[in-house]
């Protein structure tokens, strides 16, 4: 659900939203409300956290974190499903328990519904590109695909659409690779 853009909401006003189990995000002044993630969504978050976290244990250049608040501006604050930030970037943008700037990588796991698809594929992709997120993954557990986007002139451009037979690599995670099938393990 979203509120028409004529009623611009600020990040500060998000603090006034009820603690009712929903996620509240504001993108360019438009509020988005999402219900708590389902089981399949959280399994994928867990697998990606382990896969990327294991890589970072061997290549300690930063951290992967599920569900942090990321504030880009007065009118844009979101909760990506996962982010990767280098240690250097984290020192620069972490303030008050929130990231106040672009992580190197943002990952969204698509939730069911047209509004959720629009938010992840259009609103968040545009927002992340505008504010300098270098790489963006959209993971869809229903189709078992990973869409990879890379930043080019402040626009996240499509690089690849991978399925379970493919290997996922990353430009922001040097030497990282994993079988896409591992992301969806156990969802049969």
Helices and strands as residue ranges (DSSP letters): H 11-14, E 23-27, E 30-34, H 39-58, E 62-66, E 69-73, E 76-79, E 82-86, H 87-93, E 94-95, E 98-99, E 105-109, H 114-118, I 119-124, H 125-130, E 135-140, E 145-152, E 155-162, E 167-169, E 177-179, H 180-183
